[in-house]
Amino acid sequence: MITALHIKSEQADTFPEKIKSFFVPYRIDTDIIRYENISLFNITYHRYRGAVRFDKIYEKCIGFNKVVLCDKNVNLFNTPFRRFESFSLQRCLMRNYLVSILSQADIYPKNLKIAYFDPEAEYPSMLCGLLNYTSDITVVTDMPAFYENEAERITADTGAVIRVSTEIYDICCGDIIVAPDVIRKKIPTAESSIIFTVDRPAVSLSGNIICRYTADYPEELVSICPENTELWYFMSALYSVCRQKQLGDIVPSSCGDIYRAFANDLIIRNIKAKCMFDLSG
């Protein structure tokens, strides 16, 4: 069961509406949508006046999930609710897109260097999928012990060079930077840096920050996406909560940052240019 919460501020324009809003400061609408094994509980809180009455919303949610899909700007502090957040699907889409782009770029593996930023050593599984496209990966992590063991195994099996470092400036070793989680600490980047990650970084960074992946989701799932909910966010909930694991196999058709889309051929040209610069340097 997914619970989606939408706070909608309403403007009382006419005098009768203003009088009504004085006595009835809010309205709560609910509905349930079911599709196959998916259940979606929608709550719309119409706010006419005053603070949001989360206690009244809670009364409508008895028996339903209190982890809710909602806008980041909704303050749930000191309420019974917690905002849903998961980047598991975005991680799959990032991996699929990156593998697709590198396959199209057709760069000789010895010419491409990848910096892999995983501070907590939580996502080592993606490394093996990149080895078809590079033989030089620098892992930057605060937890080197696990990756050192993994690097030894990979080198023994494939001959690829996997360096493990705790030095944040070794990020600069990569032609591209891959960060399988939200970047929450400052890393050294430049305007020309190409960064693949799962969401907008929590810190200010220079470079081309690719964190949105355009995918052709099944139309029947798109049709039940709640109003004012970003599609990628809703699909993340379907993937994580409703076990729609087939979504993780989709290969995105394009990418972008939070503001704009990037053409695939531009991404390929930029990656090739970085490799050529390294070779000439």
Summary of the structure (lengths in Angstrom):
residues: 281
radius of gyration: 22.7
end to end distance: 54.7
largest distance: 77.4
contacts: 840
relative contact order: 0.14
helix: 35%
strand: 23%
